[in-house]
Amino acid sequence: MSSFTHFNEQGRARMVDVSDKQETKRTAVAFSQVQMPREVLDQIEQGKVKKGDVLAVAQVAGVMAAKNTPQWIPMCHPLPLTGIDIRFEPVREGKQAVIKIYAEVKTTGKTGVEMEALTAAQAAALTIYDMCKALDKGMVIGPTYLLKKTGGKSGDFKREER
């Protein structure tokens, strides 16, 4: 088990030691989405959701989640994040709609920000669900995945369409 970086000699989980790694600029962009009836999206865009401005609150939730990722994911390193951007893209498809969520996180550090971007995208999606569940409990969250990352020893990654 010692060949796996996240396990110690006893086969138990550990936080990876990044002391000897070089600091590099790193970015990650994650994607998620919330599927809903078109009427729910209409109410969000018209500001008629009783809990308030859904996308503004979801944006703040995504930023907060990225900043607090090590508190949610036990083996994540606390990182000095240098930038977080949450973007929304509403799309109507017949009677259905979807809000696409893009979470971009940046740092200069010894380890990447993939988990921070994924956590931000999920938190934004969960917040949209929470604020709109009185309108429709059947909304669907996901899929959630990493779109791309830059920097670090493993190099750049860009998700190919599947």
Accessible surface in RSA format (square Angstrom, percent):
REM  Atomic radii and reference values for relative SASA: ProtOr
REM  Chains: A
REM  Algorithm: Lee & Richards
REM  Probe-radius: 1.40
REM  Slices: 20
REM RES _ NUM      All-atoms   Total-Side   Main-Chain    Non-polar    All polar
REM                ABS   REL    ABS   REL    ABS   REL    ABS   REL    ABS   REL
RES MET A   1   127.54  66.1  84.70  56.1  42.85 102.0  67.82  57.7  59.73  79.1
RES SER A   2    84.10  71.1  61.88  82.6  22.22  51.2  25.89  55.1  58.21  81.6
RES SER A   3   102.60  86.7  67.13  89.6  35.46  81.7  57.51 122.5  45.08  63.2
RES PHE A   4   120.01  60.0 117.37  72.7   2.64   6.9 120.01  72.8   0.00   0.0
RES THR A   5    79.00  56.2  74.06  75.1   4.94  11.8  60.85  81.7  18.15  27.4
RES HIS A   6    91.80  50.2  91.18  63.4   0.62   1.6  59.45  61.3  32.35  37.6
RES PHE A   7    69.32  34.7  67.28  41.7   2.05   5.3  67.28  40.8   2.05   5.9
RES ASN A   8    37.29  25.7  35.15  34.0   2.14   5.2  10.44  25.1  26.86  26.0
RES GLU A   9   151.91  87.2 122.36  92.6  29.55  70.4  58.87 113.9  93.04  76.0
RES GLN A  10   142.32  79.6 108.70  79.4  33.62  80.0  41.10  87.5 101.22  76.8
RES GLY A  11    23.83  29.4   0.00   N/A  23.83  29.4   6.45  17.7  17.38  38.9
RES ARG A  12   162.24  68.1 157.87  80.5   4.38  10.4  45.05  61.6 117.19  71.0
RES ALA A  13    60.98  56.1  37.41  57.7  23.57  53.6  37.41  52.7  23.57  62.4
RES ARG A  14    90.10  37.8  85.29  43.5   4.81  11.4  29.50  40.3  60.61  36.7
RES MET A  15    81.73  42.3  63.63  42.1  18.10  43.1  39.30  33.4  42.43  56.2
RES VAL A  16    29.93  19.7  27.71  25.1   2.22   5.4  27.71  24.1   2.22   6.0
RES ASP A  17   101.53  71.1  75.67  75.3  25.86  61.2  36.94  86.9  64.59  64.4
RES VAL A  18    22.94  15.1  21.46  19.4   1.48   3.6  21.58  18.7   1.36   3.7
RES SER A  19    72.99  61.7  54.27  72.4  18.72  43.1  32.96  70.2  40.02  56.1
RES ASP A  20   140.25  98.2 113.62 113.1  26.63  63.0  42.40  99.8  97.85  97.6
RES LYS A  21    75.69  36.9  65.42  40.1  10.28  24.5  41.69  37.5  34.00  36.2
RES GLN A  22   142.72  79.8 134.84  98.5   7.88  18.8  52.19 111.1  90.52  68.7
RES GLU A  23   108.54  62.3  84.25  63.7  24.29  57.8  21.20  41.0  87.33  71.3
RES THR A  24    48.87  34.8  42.69  43.3   6.18  14.7  48.87  65.6   0.00   0.0
RES LYS A  25   167.44  81.7 156.27  95.9  11.17  26.6  99.34  89.4  68.09  72.5
RES ARG A  26    12.55   5.3  11.97   6.1   0.58   1.4   1.36   1.9  11.19   6.8
RES THR A  27    28.66  20.4  27.32  27.7   1.34   3.2  23.20  31.2   5.46   8.2
RES ALA A  28     0.13   0.1   0.13   0.2   0.00   0.0   0.13   0.2   0.00   0.0
RES VAL A  29     8.29   5.5   8.29   7.5   0.00   0.0   8.29   7.2   0.00   0.0
RES ALA A  30     0.00   0.0   0.00   0.0   0.00   0.0   0.00   0.0   0.00   0.0
RES PHE A  31    13.15   6.6  13.15   8.1   0.00   0.0  13.15   8.0   0.00   0.0
RES SER A  32     0.00   0.0   0.00   0.0   0.00   0.0   0.00   0.0   0.00   0.0
RES GLN A  33    26.89  15.0  26.89  19.7   0.00   0.0   0.00   0.0  26.89  20.4
RES VAL A  34     0.00   0.0   0.00   0.0   0.00   0.0   0.00   0.0   0.00   0.0
RES GLN A  35    66.81  37.4  65.71  48.0   1.10   2.6  16.99  36.2  49.82  37.8
RES MET A  36     2.10   1.1   0.00   0.0   2.10   5.0   2.01   1.7   0.08   0.1
RES PRO A  37    34.51  25.2  34.51  31.5   0.00   0.0  34.51  28.5   0.00   0.0
RES ARG A  38    88.35  37.1  88.35  45.0   0.00   0.0  18.38  25.1  69.97  42.4
RES GLU A  39   104.24  59.8 103.17  78.1   1.07   2.5  57.06 110.4  47.18  38.5
RES VAL A  40     5.68   3.7   5.68   5.1   0.00   0.0   5.68   4.9   0.00   0.0
RES LEU A  41     0.00   0.0   0.00   0.0   0.00   0.0   0.00   0.0   0.00   0.0
RES ASP A  42    40.87  28.6  39.99  39.8   0.88   2.1  10.83  25.5  30.05  30.0
RES GLN A  43    56.28  31.5  56.28  41.1   0.00   0.0  11.70  24.9  44.58  33.8
RES ILE A  44    13.75   7.8   1.96   1.5  11.79  28.4   2.35   1.7  11.40  30.9
RES GLU A  45    87.14  50.0  48.94  37.0  38.20  91.0  31.74  61.4  55.39  45.2
RES GLN A  46   109.13  61.0  77.28  56.5  31.85  75.8  38.75  82.5  70.38  53.4
RES GLY A  47    59.70  73.6   0.00   N/A  59.70  73.6  28.63  78.6  31.07  69.6
RES LYS A  48   132.44  64.6 111.74  68.6  20.70  49.3  71.80  64.6  60.64  64.6
RES VAL A  49    11.37   7.5   4.29   3.9   7.07  17.0   5.30   4.6   6.07  16.5
RES LYS A  50   210.34 102.6 169.15 103.8  41.19  98.1 121.15 109.0  89.19  95.0
RES LYS A  51   111.03  54.2  79.34  48.7  31.70  75.5  72.88  65.6  38.16  40.6
RES GLY A  52    33.76  41.6   0.00   N/A  33.76  41.6  31.86  87.4   1.90   4.3
RES ASP A  53    92.63  64.9  78.61  78.2  14.02  33.2  35.36  83.2  57.28  57.1
RES VAL A  54     2.32   1.5   0.54   0.5   1.78   4.3   0.54   0.5   1.78   4.8
RES LEU A  55    38.47  21.4  37.80  27.0   0.67   1.7  38.19  26.8   0.28   0.7
RES ALA A  56    45.61  41.9  38.44  59.3   7.17  16.3  44.14  62.2   1.47   3.9
RES VAL A  57    66.45  43.7  64.21  58.1   2.25   5.4  66.45  57.7   0.00   0.0
RES ALA A  58     0.00   0.0   0.00   0.0   0.00   0.0   0.00   0.0   0.00   0.0
RES GLN A  59    71.28  39.9  71.28  52.1   0.00   0.0  11.21  23.9  60.07  45.6
RES VAL A  60    88.38  58.2  87.17  78.9   1.21   2.9  88.38  76.8   0.00   0.0
RES ALA A  61    24.04  22.1  16.09  24.8   7.95  18.1  21.62  30.5   2.42   6.4
RES GLY A  62     0.00   0.0   0.00   N/A   0.00   0.0   0.00   0.0   0.00   0.0
RES VAL A  63    43.31  28.5  43.31  39.2   0.00   0.0  43.31  37.6   0.00   0.0
RES MET A  64   107.99  55.9 107.38  71.1   0.61   1.4  88.56  75.3  19.43  25.7
RES ALA A  65     5.70   5.2   1.45   2.2   4.25   9.7   5.30   7.5   0.40   1.1
RES ALA A  66     0.72   0.7   0.00   0.0   0.72   1.6   0.00   0.0   0.72   1.9
RES LYS A  67   129.22  63.0 103.72  63.6  25.50  60.7  52.67  47.4  76.56  81.5
RES ASN A  68    49.80  34.3  48.66  47.0   1.14   2.7   7.23  17.4  42.57  41.1
RES THR A  69     0.00   0.0   0.00   0.0   0.00   0.0   0.00   0.0   0.00   0.0
RES PRO A  70    33.71  24.6  19.81  18.1  13.90  50.5  20.03  16.5  13.67  85.0
RES GLN A  71   147.88  82.7 108.77  79.5  39.11  93.1  43.09  91.7 104.79  79.5
RES TRP A  72   137.30  55.1 109.24  52.9  28.06  65.9  96.52  51.5  40.78  66.2
RES ILE A  73    57.57  32.8  57.57  42.9   0.00   0.0  57.57  41.5   0.00   0.0
RES PRO A  74   108.61  79.2  83.01  75.7  25.60  93.0  92.00  76.0  16.61 103.2
RES MET A  75    69.68  36.1  63.18  41.8   6.50  15.5  59.48  50.6  10.19  13.5
RES CYS A  76    17.95  13.6  10.23  11.4   7.71  18.1   6.03  15.3  11.92  12.8
RES HIS A  77    31.60  17.3  29.11  20.2   2.49   6.4  22.58  23.3   9.02  10.5
RES PRO A  78   101.92  74.3  84.40  76.9  17.51  63.7  85.66  70.7  16.26 101.0
RES LEU A  79    33.84  18.8  10.73   7.7  23.11  58.1  12.77   9.0  21.07  56.7
RES PRO A  80    92.44  67.4  80.57  73.4  11.88  43.2  92.44  76.3   0.00   0.0
RES LEU A  81    41.87  23.3  10.25   7.3  31.62  79.5  10.25   7.2  31.62  85.1
RES THR A  82    96.79  68.8  56.92  57.7  39.87  95.0  56.89  76.4  39.90  60.3
RES GLY A  83    26.08  32.2   0.00   N/A  26.08  32.2  25.16  69.1   0.92   2.0
RES ILE A  84    41.42  23.6  10.66   7.9  30.75  74.1  10.83   7.8  30.59  83.0
RES ASP A  85    61.51  43.1  59.46  59.2   2.05   4.8  23.20  54.6  38.31  38.2
RES ILE A  86     3.62   2.1   0.00   0.0   3.62   8.7   0.00   0.0   3.62   9.8
RES ARG A  87   103.27  43.4  99.59  50.8   3.68   8.8  58.10  79.4  45.17  27.4
RES PHE A  88    42.29  21.2  13.56   8.4  28.73  74.7  13.95   8.5  28.34  81.1
RES GLU A  89    75.59  43.4  74.29  56.2   1.30   3.1  28.92  55.9  46.67  38.1
RES PRO A  90    50.41  36.7  32.09  29.3  18.32  66.6  32.09  26.5  18.32 113.9
RES VAL A  91    37.42  24.6  33.77  30.6   3.65   8.8  37.42  32.5   0.00   0.0
RES ARG A  92    84.34  35.4  57.81  29.5  26.53  63.2  22.91  31.3  61.43  37.2
RES GLU A  93   103.51  59.4  87.41  66.1  16.10  38.3  40.67  78.7  62.84  51.3
RES GLY A  94    57.28  70.6   0.00   N/A  57.28  70.6  42.91 117.8  14.36  32.2
RES LYS A  95   172.92  84.4 165.21 101.4   7.72  18.4 109.46  98.5  63.46  67.6
RES GLN A  96    95.81  53.6  95.81  70.0   0.00   0.0  47.52 101.2  48.29  36.6
RES ALA A  97     2.19   2.0   0.00   0.0   2.19   5.0   0.36   0.5   1.83   4.9
RES VAL A  98     7.44   4.9   7.44   6.7   0.00   0.0   7.44   6.5   0.00   0.0
RES ILE A  99     0.00   0.0   0.00   0.0   0.00   0.0   0.00   0.0   0.00   0.0
RES LYS A 100    57.01  27.8  57.01  35.0   0.00   0.0   9.80   8.8  47.21  50.3
RES ILE A 101     0.00   0.0   0.00   0.0   0.00   0.0   0.00   0.0   0.00   0.0
RES TYR A 102    48.69  22.7  48.69  27.7   0.00   0.0  28.98  21.8  19.70  24.3
RES ALA A 103     0.00   0.0   0.00   0.0   0.00   0.0   0.00   0.0   0.00   0.0
RES GLU A 104    40.43  23.2  39.71  30.0   0.73   1.7   2.19   4.2  38.24  31.2
RES VAL A 105     0.00   0.0   0.00   0.0   0.00   0.0   0.00   0.0   0.00   0.0
RES LYS A 106    93.43  45.6  93.43  57.3   0.00   0.0  36.70  33.0  56.73  60.4
RES THR A 107     2.90   2.1   0.00   0.0   2.90   6.9   0.15   0.2   2.75   4.2
RES THR A 108    59.60  42.4  52.23  53.0   7.37  17.6  38.80  52.1  20.80  31.4
RES GLY A 109     3.78   4.7   0.00   N/A   3.78   4.7   3.78  10.4   0.00   0.0
RES LYS A 110    65.19  31.8  62.42  38.3   2.78   6.6  34.65  31.2  30.54  32.5
RES THR A 111    27.12  19.3  26.98  27.4   0.14   0.3   3.80   5.1  23.33  35.3
RES GLY A 112    18.47  22.8   0.00   N/A  18.47  22.8   4.99  13.7  13.48  30.2
RES VAL A 113     1.39   0.9   0.08   0.1   1.31   3.1   0.08   0.1   1.31   3.5
RES GLU A 114    45.01  25.8  44.94  34.0   0.08   0.2  17.92  34.7  27.09  22.1
RES MET A 115    76.18  39.5  75.37  49.9   0.81   1.9  52.44  44.6  23.74  31.5
RES GLU A 116     4.87   2.8   4.87   3.7   0.00   0.0   1.11   2.1   3.76   3.1
RES ALA A 117     0.00   0.0   0.00   0.0   0.00   0.0   0.00   0.0   0.00   0.0
RES LEU A 118    40.09  22.3  39.81  28.5   0.28   0.7  40.09  28.2   0.00   0.0
RES THR A 119     9.06   6.4   4.72   4.8   4.34  10.3   5.49   7.4   3.58   5.4
RES ALA A 120     0.00   0.0   0.00   0.0   0.00   0.0   0.00   0.0   0.00   0.0
RES ALA A 121     0.00   0.0   0.00   0.0   0.00   0.0   0.00   0.0   0.00   0.0
RES GLN A 122    58.49  32.7  58.49  42.7   0.00   0.0  24.48  52.1  34.01  25.8
RES ALA A 123     8.02   7.4   6.47  10.0   1.54   3.5   7.50  10.6   0.51   1.4
RES ALA A 124     0.00   0.0   0.00   0.0   0.00   0.0   0.00   0.0   0.00   0.0
RES ALA A 125     0.00   0.0   0.00   0.0   0.00   0.0   0.00   0.0   0.00   0.0
RES LEU A 126    91.01  50.7  87.60  62.7   3.40   8.6  87.63  61.5   3.38   9.1
RES THR A 127    21.49  15.3  19.23  19.5   2.27   5.4   9.79  13.1  11.71  17.7
RES ILE A 128     0.00   0.0   0.00   0.0   0.00   0.0   0.00   0.0   0.00   0.0
RES TYR A 129    55.95  26.1  55.95  31.8   0.00   0.0  37.71  28.3  18.24  22.5
RES ASP A 130    62.02  43.4  61.06  60.8   0.95   2.2  20.05  47.2  41.96  41.8
RES MET A 131    11.90   6.2   8.22   5.4   3.69   8.8   8.22   7.0   3.69   4.9
RES CYS A 132     0.08   0.1   0.00   0.0   0.08   0.2   0.08   0.2   0.00   0.0
RES LYS A 133    73.24  35.7  72.66  44.6   0.58   1.4  53.42  48.1  19.82  21.1
RES ALA A 134    90.73  83.4  57.78  89.2  32.95  75.0  60.66  85.4  30.07  79.7
RES LEU A 135    72.29  40.3  40.54  29.0  31.75  79.8  44.15  31.0  28.14  75.7
RES ASP A 136    35.03  24.5  29.15  29.0   5.88  13.9   7.94  18.7  27.09  27.0
RES LYS A 137   146.82  71.6 128.11  78.6  18.71  44.5  99.38  89.5  47.44  50.5
RES GLY A 138    55.75  68.8   0.00   N/A  55.75  68.8  35.50  97.4  20.26  45.4
RES MET A 139    13.29   6.9   0.00   0.0  13.29  31.6   1.26   1.1  12.03  15.9
RES VAL A 140    79.73  52.5  76.80  69.5   2.93   7.1  79.71  69.3   0.02   0.1
RES ILE A 141    52.82  30.1  26.32  19.6  26.51  63.9  26.32  19.0  26.51  71.9
RES GLY A 142     9.08  11.2   0.00   N/A   9.08  11.2   8.34  22.9   0.74   1.7
RES PRO A 143    80.31  58.5  69.46  63.3  10.85  39.4  79.23  65.4   1.08   6.7
RES THR A 144    44.21  31.4  15.76  16.0  28.45  67.8  14.89  20.0  29.32  44.3
RES TYR A 145    55.62  26.0  51.48  29.3   4.13  10.8  26.13  19.6  29.49  36.4
RES LEU A 146    33.85  18.9  29.87  21.4   3.98  10.0  29.87  21.0   3.98  10.7
RES LEU A 147    46.85  26.1  45.03  32.2   1.82   4.6  45.03  31.6   1.82   4.9
RES LYS A 148    89.04  43.4  89.04  54.6   0.00   0.0  32.13  28.9  56.91  60.6
RES LYS A 149    19.85   9.7  19.37  11.9   0.49   1.2  16.04  14.4   3.81   4.1
RES THR A 150    48.52  34.5  47.35  48.0   1.17   2.8  41.25  55.4   7.26  11.0
RES GLY A 151    16.89  20.8   0.00   N/A  16.89  20.8  15.15  41.6   1.75   3.9
RES GLY A 152    18.42  22.7   0.00   N/A  18.42  22.7   3.08   8.4  15.35  34.4
RES LYS A 153   195.72  95.5 155.19  95.2  40.53  96.5 110.06  99.1  85.65  91.2
RES SER A 154    98.74  83.4  58.50  78.1  40.24  92.7  57.63 122.7  41.11  57.6
RES GLY A 155    27.76  34.2   0.00   N/A  27.76  34.2  27.45  75.3   0.31   0.7
RES ASP A 156   109.57  76.8  76.86  76.5  32.72  77.4  28.75  67.7  80.82  80.6
RES PHE A 157    83.42  41.7  76.20  47.2   7.22  18.8  81.48  49.4   1.94   5.6
RES LYS A 158   150.04  73.2 136.33  83.6  13.71  32.6  79.55  71.6  70.49  75.1
RES ARG A 159    69.13  29.0  52.88  27.0  16.25  38.7   6.55   9.0  62.58  37.9
RES GLU A 160   130.32  74.8 125.09  94.6   5.23  12.4  58.73 113.6  71.59  58.5
RES GLU A 161   173.62  99.7 143.45 108.5  30.17  71.8  70.21 135.8 103.40  84.4
RES ARG A 162   227.58  95.6 149.44  76.2  78.14 186.0  92.44 126.3 135.14  81.9
END  Absolute sums over single chains surface
CHAIN  1 A     9545.5       7703.9       1841.6       5227.6       4317.9
END  Absolute sums over all chains
TOTAL          9545.5       7703.9       1841.6       5227.6       4317.9
